[in-house]
Amino acid sequence: HSFIADFDGKALANITDILDGEMFELPTMPFGGVDQLSWSPDGTKIIYACRKLTGKDYAYSTNTDIYLYDLAAKSHENLTEGMMGYDTDPQFSPDGKSIAWISMERGGFEADKKRLFTMNLESREKVELTTDYPYNVESITWIADGSGIYFNSCVKALTGIYHVNLADKAIRKVVEDQFDFDGVQLAGDKLIGTFKSMSMPNEIASIDPAAGTYTQISFENKHLLDQIKMGKVEERWVKTVDGKDMHMWVVYPPDFDSSKVYPALLFCLGGPQGTLSQNWSYRWNFQLMAARDYIVILPNRRGTTAFGQEWTDQISGDYIGLNMQDYFTSVKEMKKEKFVGKVGAVGASYGGYSVYYLAGIHKGMFSAFVSHAGIFNQEHMYMSTEELWFPHWDNGGAPWDDNPVAKRHYANSPHKFVKNWDTPILITHGEMDYRVPVDQGMAAFNAAKALGVPSEMLLFPGENHWILKPQNSIQWNRVYFAWLDKWLKN
């Protein structure tokens, strides 16, 4: 629960539980924070996002709503009743007369288009500002005079800063570069935010929205980055098997020489909805892979979220379809280059699912696999994950449902193709993973061993769906690279 209190600079007084007597979560679990609450400018009200559901309804729904809380009356009003998807990130306007928030339309689906809404608190009129805008809205910030809103949006694998004018809904790009810009805040006539890339962790920037320029103002990592030679990051577009244009990044070794032959790694994105943008990762760091003399192939296959909702939607209910062909397309594109040698496939979560599935159908394209926290048995996964709404949507229903989407989905679970496995595979998993429980990894490892496939397993008793502890991360990377070097560099 979230609490409010008086504070005189020394001590708290009159501490009040906003959800006193209610059995719900505020902020919304598991990732909600203070961004899910907003004070009115006069301090008399709070708006917050909360999923006020219980039991089976809670398990199958993503329906969070925006509530208005009156501090004096201690009353709650649902402002988004009837809007069935995620409603999140509420913000009061500077004059306190309106609110803005991010909303998804479809309940039970975590990767629907993120739309930007406003509401006049006197009339309760709702207005969607991004009806004709095909991309997602993130991290909203009101302009000081309330005439518009700044937001982040990932467009074709680059996250920039955008502005929407409330009067005519006109959207313009404020700034974009070969970086990902994260949430911004007003600072006079400037914006302050962070930016990063595959070659640089987060730094702080000052953005001039009038000029469309930015200036880096923090250099916390410069003394380290100056000592490290980064590999080239290349952007490519390739034709898919059905004639669509697919975006991909390629990261090359720092001392790349096109006359030499390098092993390559296909990175299978998790999610399955998400985007391979200019993100700096402390877990799957592509520059670290490139520094080990691997060419890293990063396709934004079907299901990614920065290319319009149709591209995103094509993976739901069709995990084995066009997105798998997109993986093959990206590898075939790179294999045209004489400098690409053996290829491995790696990934986590849905990326781990992809690895397990590719292991059963690849017919010699790959020489090694690494799956972290991957889904192996879809039927068992449905009944053991802590996010029941997720497989229910993406799998087309439950394993016992008779609709054609669900039947096809479960019939093509990766474990159904394990008899075809013949390629070395490393399996890693956190034993506290409740998203994709550890028995998924154990089952895949046992199957590989039973079939005589070269395999190893690395378990982390204290980790969840992600390897987060620094020493565990070092160990994971050591095992990861030792495995790939063994099978791809000989």
N, C-alpha and C positions, 0 to 999 in steps of 0.2 A: 504494500500500500504506500501511497504518497501522503505526506503530512504537511501542514502549514503551521506556522508559529510566529509570534511576535519576537523581535530580537532587538535588544537595546545596545548592541555592540559587545555585550559581555555574556549574556545568558538568554536562553529561550524561555518563553512563557506562552500560556494559552495554546498549547500544542493540540492540534485537531487533526484527526484522521479523516481525509476527504471521503473515503469510502467506509466510514464508520458503520459497522453492522452489516456490510455487504461482503459476500464471499468471492469477490472477483479480484482481478489483478490490475494494479496500476503502479507503474507502467505495464503495458501488455508484455507478457513473456513470449519468447525468451530474450528478445533483443531490444525491447523498448527502453527508453531513457527519458531524460528531462525534455527531450524534443517532443514528447507526446503530451506535454502540458504547456499552457501559456497563460500568463497573467493579463488581465485587462489593464490598460494604462492607468485607470483610477484606483486599481488595487482591490476592487470590490467583487470581482468575478474571476473564475478560472475556466478555461476550456480544456478538455482532456479527451484522449482516445482510450476506449476500453471495450473489451469484448465481454458483454454481460450475458453469458450463456453458461449452461451447466450440462453435465452428463453427455449423452450422445450428441446433442446439438453442438456443444463445445468441441467435441472430437472431430466433427465433420465440417465445421464452419470456419470461415475467415472473417465473419461479419463483425468487425469492430465498428463502433459508432463514435461520433463526436458529441460530447456532453457539455452542457453549460452548468457550472456550479456557482451558486450565489453564496458568498461567504457568510453574510448576515443571516440569511434564512436557512442555510445548510441544505438547500434544495438542488436537485439534479434534473435537467431537462435534456432529452435526447433530440439533438438537432438534425440528425441524419436518418431518422427512422424510415425504413423502406428502401434504403440504399444498402444492398446486400453484400457487397465486397468489403475489402479493407478500406476504412476511412482513417487517415493518420495525419500526423504532423500539423496539428492545428496552430494557427497564429492569429492573434488579434491585429487588426489594422491600427495604425498609429493613433487614430482618434477614438478607437474602441467601439465604433459603430458597426463594424463588419468583421468577419473572420475569413480566413483562407485555409484550405486544407487540401490534401492529396487523397484521391478516391479511386478505387477499382470498382468496376461495374459488377463483375460476376463473382458470386459467393463460392467459396471452396477452391478458388484458383489464385495462387499466390503470385502469378506472373502476368496478370492482366495489365492492360495499359494503365499507367498512373496518370490520371487526369487532374487538372487543377480547377478547384471550385472556390467561389466566394459566396458568402451569405450576408445579406443585410439583416442585422439583428432586430431591427424594428419591424420590418415587413416579413421577415423570414424567407425572402426571395432568394433562391439559389441560382447561380449562374456558372456554367462551365466555360472556362476561358480557353480551353485547348481542344475544342471540338474538331477543328481541322488540322491540328498538329499531330503527326503520326508517332511521335516518340514519347518516352517517359519523362515525367517531371519529378525532380528530386530537390530537397533542401531549399525551401522557399523563404524569401526575405522581402518584406514590404519596403517600398520606397518611402522616404520620410513624409512626403505629402499625401501618401495613400493613393496615388494615381496609377500605380503599377506595382508589379512584383518581379523580383529577380528570382531565377531558379537555375539549378543545374540540370543538364540533360545530356545523355550519351547518344550521340548521333554518328552512325557509321564508325563505331569503335573509338570515338574521341569524346570525352566529357567536357563540355564547354559551359560557359555562363550565358544565360539568355534573359531577356526582359519581355514581359507581356504588359501591354497597355490596357487598362480596364475599360476605357471608353469604347475602343473599337476592336479589342482582342488581337491587335497586331503584335506579332512576335518577332523580335530581332535578336541576332546573335551579338552579345556584348564582347566576348573574347573567346578565342579558341586557338590552340597551337598543338604541337605534338606532345601534349601533356593531358592528364586528367585533372580538371579543377574540381575541388570539393566545396562543400557548403561555404557560403559567404555571409558576411555581416557588414552592415553599414558603418562607416567611419567618416562622418562629414560628407564630402562630395565624392569619397572613394569607397571602394569595397575592400574588405580584408578576407582572404581565404587561403586555402592550401592548394598546392599543385604538386604533381608527381608524374613519373613515367616509369617504364620498364627499366630505365637506367638511372633513376634518381628517386630516393625516398622522399616523403613529404617535406616540403619547405613552405614558408609563408610568403604570400605575394600581396602587393597592393595593386588594386585594379582601378583604372580610370574608366568608368563606363561611358563617358562622353567621347573619349578618344579611342576607346576600344583597345587600350594597351594595358600592360601589366609590368610591374617591377618586382623582382625578387628582393625581399627584405630580411630574410633569415638565411643563414649559411651554416647551419649546425653540422652538416655532413661534408662540407667542402674539403676539410683537411683529410678526410678519408677518401672521398671520391677522387681527389687529385692524385692519389696513389694507385688508383685502379683503372686499368684500361678496359673500357666497355666494348662489347661487340655491336656491330651495326644492326639496327632494327629496320627491316624493310617491309613496306606495305605492298601487297599484291591483291589483284582481283582475278578470279578464275571462273570458268564456266562449269556449272554443275551438270549432272547427267540429264537433267530436265531443262537445260538451257538457261538457268538463272545465273546471275552474277553473285559470287560468294567472295566475301572479304577474308583475307588472312594476313597475319604477320609472320615474318620469318626473322629469327634472331641468329646471327652468325657469330662464330668464335672471334675473339678480339684480334687475332693475327691471321684472319682468314686469307687463304691463298687458293684461288680458283683452280690451280693446277694440281692441288692435292685432293684426296678423297676423305670425306668426313662421315662418321656415323650421324644419324639424324634421329630425333625424337618427335613423334606425333603426340602433342598434348591434347588429351580428351577433356574438355571442359565439364565441370560438375554443374549441378543445378537441378535439372538439365537446362533451365532457363538462366541466363546470365550473359555476360559479354566479356570477351577477351579485348580489353581496352588498354590504355597506357597506364596500367596499374602496377604498383610496386608491391610484390608479395614477399613476406618473410617465410612462407612455407614452400610454395612452388616458385622459386626465383629463376626466371628464364636466363638472366645474365649469368647466374651461377652455373647453369647447365652449359651455356655457351662457353664459359671460361674453362670447362672441362673438355673442350673441343667437340661439342655437339652442335649441330644445326638444329634449331628448335622450330617446329612447324606448328602454327597456332591458327587453325581455321575457325572462323565464326560461322559454324555450321547451323543448319536448321535448328530453331529453338533459342538462338541467342536474341538479345532484347534491344539491340540498337539499330535495327533495320526494318522497323515497322511491325505491327502486331500480327500480321498474316505470317511473316517469317517466324515469329515466336510461336504461334499457335500450332505450326505444322509438326511439332514434336509430340504434343500431347496425344496420348493414345496410339502413338506410332514410334515407339522407341527404336524399333528395328528397321525403320523405313529410310526416308531420304537423308536423314542426318547421318546414318551409317555410310551411305553412299558418298556423302560430303567428305567424310574422313578419307575414304579411298581416293576421292578426287584430289584432295590436297596432297596426299602422298605421291600419287601418280604425277602430279604437276611438278613436284620437286625431284622425282626420280628422272625426269627429263634432263636434269643437270648432271654433268659428268662428275661433279664433285660430291655427289650424294652416294654414300655406300649403304651399309646395313641400316635398317630402320627399326626402332623400338616404339611401342605405344605405352603411354603412361597416363594415369588420371586418378581422381578421387571422387567418391560418392557416385553421382551418375557417370562421371568419368571412369570410375572403377567398374561400374556396370558395363560401360563401353568396352573396356579392356577385356572383361570376361566374355562378352559377346563376340568381339573381334577374334578372340583366341579360338573360338569354335567355327569361324567362317572365313578366315583371312587367306587360306590357301597359299601360304608361303610369303606373303607380303612383309611380315614382321619377323624379326629374329629374337626378340625378347619383349616381355611384358612386365609392367609394374602396376598393381592395383592397390590403392589405399581406400579403405572404408567403402568398398564397392558392393553393389547389390548383386547377389548371385542367384538367389531363388526368389522370384517375384511373389509367389504365393505366400511363402512364409514371411517375407518382408511386409506384406500388407497387414498381417496380423500381429506384428511385433514392433513396428515403428511407433514413436510417440506422436507423430504427426499424421493421424489417420486420414485427414482430409486430403493430404498430398497424394498418396497413391490412389485414393478413390477417384480423384480427378484425372490424374495423368495416366492411370491404367485403364480408364474407361469404366471403372466399377470394381466390385469385389470379385475374388476368384470364383465364387459360386453364382455370379450373375451370368445371365444367358445372352447378353447382347453381343453382337459380332465383334465390337472393338475390344471388350474385355476378354472374350474367348481367344481372339488372335494374340492379344498381348501376353496372356499367361502361357499360351501354347508355345511362345517363342522366348520364354525366360532363358537367360544364359545357361542355367544348369541343364537345360534340355539338350544343349549342344556340346556338353563337356566330353563326350566320347570322341570328339574330333580334336581335342587338345593334344598338341605335340610340340609346343614351343615353350622354352623356359619362362617361368613366371615367379615374380616376387610378390608376396601378399603381406600388407601391413594393416594394422587395425588398432584402435584404442578400445580397451576393454570396458570403458565407461560410455561408449557410444550408444545412445538411445535413438538416434536418427536412423542409422543403419547398424543394427546390433551386431556384436562381434561374431556371433555364430554364422553370419553370412561369410565372413572371411575364413573361419575355421572349416566350414563346409567346402569352400572352394579349394583350400589347401589340402584337405583330406582327399578330395577328388583327384587333384593333380598327383598326389603321392600314390594313390591307388592305381592310377594309369601309368605310372612310371615317368611322368613328366618332370624334368629338373625343376625343383621348386624350393623356396624358402619362405618362412613366415616370421615376421617381426611384430610382437605384441607389446603394447604399452599399457600396463595395468592402471595408471593414473590419468590417462588421456581420454577425451571424448571423441567427437567426430573429427576434430582437428588436433594436430600435434602442436601444442601451444607452449610447452615448457622449454626454455632455451637449451638445456642439456639434452633433452629428448630430441629436439630438432636437430642438433648436431649429430646425434647417433643415427637418426633417421636418414640424414643426408649421406653419412658415411656408408651405410648399408645400401642405400639407393644407388650411389655412384659405383660402388664396388660391384654390384650386380650388373649394372648396365655395361661397365667396362669389360667385365668377364665375357659377356655374350655379344657385344657389338664392336669391340675393338680388336678382336682376334681374327 
